[in-house]
């Protein structure tokens, strides 16, 4: 009886083919969803091309899995790992329309328990069960032969590989132009092929991590020198999280997401600012490094000093206060750092996952400032608007819009509720910035005080079916790359630093900036000179007293106009900043009125 119920054991290559078939079909639902939308079935050739795709994927998976699953002791553990990890990736790709690239892999490796808890849900667990645990168990429980012994049994492996190569060559010969066009015009497809994308980017991340640990820290700006001002400077730099520019009231958004800042006198909001990346792991190290977005390299960023090191070396007190789940991504390793959630401040750290509202960043900050002598830079790193649990990022007092999406299943919420919840996070950020300015104003009699706010990246809220962030930059929507940047200066700061705030407002309205400007602007703001400083990337350089000029070239001012009051001369200089013909005509009329008034006053002063 036992003999009758015993099933024959298949060759191990059958397990490879079964795994390849799984990843060709239900293991890559998100990929097929994308391909179905890209290929237009308008001819027999396009139909045949679509039919060739499963064969190509099957052969590719066969080539990848054969050397891995040929090893008896690694066969089942590797297969289970690949299937379960791919199932988890499928969930995020299907529900949030994200891609699995290197930055996404880095986010996974650097995540913590609080961030992981934010994504846990019943749909995630069901997806892991249906696309991960059950298929992995089915594949792992298949009893196979050893795959060794006869020459015929051993030849199955190379024959399988050779057959896959021949099929790929035949299909490539028949549809080369179609595949070339598909991959060239849709480069993001390669980051949708599970588990190839996971294996490739995990290898790249671990290789970069190993390379980082093998390299010594490279010093930069060793020649940096600071010109002291008449009074100590105190600058608070708030690094935002997941705030997008288009939802800022200061930038024209019709909703009151900045109720406090919009009433603050002297606040300057920059309309056109691009992030360095679409994830914190890239944007934060990039904005503090001297590399531009085009030059950015994560290994170099991790093994090279940043602007905080240079400022600290020149005698400026630097303090990093962190409320972000992901930490400072190595930026604050060599400066004094405070982990605010660890303090468990009552009323601020109320979430079950241990996260805190951003108000905790101001906890006893006055006492920390009082203990600092001389110039100081205090960095406040927000948790900000990090999703998908937006509803946990603000207290009830900041719930300005309703109904809200009080769930991490944001793809199932109405767009109205989702946007309301996200906008509430910005209201809370506005509250934090307003209180920070109030705190700084309390020190205005003793110090030159200023506040700078810039977010690390933006966020997708369902536009074009995309949610969250982390999309590869070359296809990322503006919602993820356009970030708010806001500044405020006390009267004494702008006067002693020689900043023409009217000029800065003009630039903020009509010029484009990016994270590339942060490094050099901080050096310029504190009066630090160094060979690494680039004046053309300093936001403030063109608006310092005596240097305000046209952004496209030197201002051409006639001799009579040069004799006019400084305010009128600056009016002429700012005309070149205005792109709109209607605004330019309006401002030109204002300048002419200033000229006429200046000549009348000058003529009267000379007695006729």
FENRA-V403024 format. One line per field, one symbol per residue. psi: psi as a letter, one per 30 degrees, with the letter a starting at -180 (. if undefined). burial: I if it has 24 or more other C-alpha atoms within 12 Angstrom, else O. Layout:
psi = ???
burial = ???
This chain:
psi = eeeefkkkklkffeeeeeeeeeffcffheeeeeeeefekjigleeeeeeeffeeeeeeeeeeeefefeffjeffeeeeeeeeeeeeeeeeeeeeefhlljaeeeeeeeeglleeeefffkleeeeeeeeefdeeeeeeeffkkllfglcleeeefeeeeeeeeeeeeeeeeeeeheeeeeeeeefiffefgfjkgeeeeefeeeeeeeeeeeffklkkklhfgkkkjkaflkkjkkjjjljgkkefgkefggkflifheeeffkkgkkkkfjkkleaglefeeeeefflfkleffkkeeeefgklafeeeeefggkkkkkkkgkegaghfegfglkkkjefffhkkfeifkfgflllffffgjgeeeeeffkkakkkkkjjlfchkafiefgfklefgifkllljhlfiffflleeeeeeeeeeeeeeeeeeeeeeeeeeffgfffljklkkkklelakkhfkggklbagkkefgklffffjlkkklkkleeeeeffhkjfeeeeeeeeflklafffeefeeeeeghkklffkjefgjefefgkkffklkfglkkjkleeefflleeeeeeeefeffkekeeeeeeeeeeeeeeeeeeeeeeeefgh.
burial = OOOOOOOOOOIIIIIIIIIIIIIIIIIIIIIIOIIOOOIOOOOOOOOOIIOIIIIIIIIIIIIIIIOIIIOIOOIIOIIIIIIIIIIIIIIIIIIIIIIIIIIIIIIIOOOOOIIIOIIIOOOIOOIIOIIIIOIIOOIIOIOIOOIOOOOOOOOIIOOIIOOIIOIIOOIOOOIOOIIOOIOOOOOIIIIIIIIIIIIOIIOOIOOIOOOOOOOOOOOIIOOIIIOOOOIIIIIIIIIIIIIIIIIIIIIOOOOIIIIIIIOIOIIIIIIIIIIIIIIIIIIIIIIIIIIIIOOIIIIIIIIIIIIIIIIIIIIIIIIIIIIIIIIIIIIIIOIOIIIIIOOOIOOIIOIOOIIIIIIIIIIOIOOIIOOOOIIIIIIIIIIIIIIIIIIIIIIOOIIIIOOIIIIIIIIOOOOOIIIIIIIIIIIIIIIIIIIIIIIIIOIIOOIIIIIIIIIIIIIIIIOOOIIIIIIIIOOIIIIIIIIIIIIIIIOIIIOIIIIIIIIIIIIIIIIIIIIIIIIIIIIIIIIIIIOIIIIOIIIIIIIIOOOIIIIOOOIOOOOOIOOIOOIIIIIIIIIIIIOOOOOOOOIIOOIOOIIOOIOOOOOOOOOO
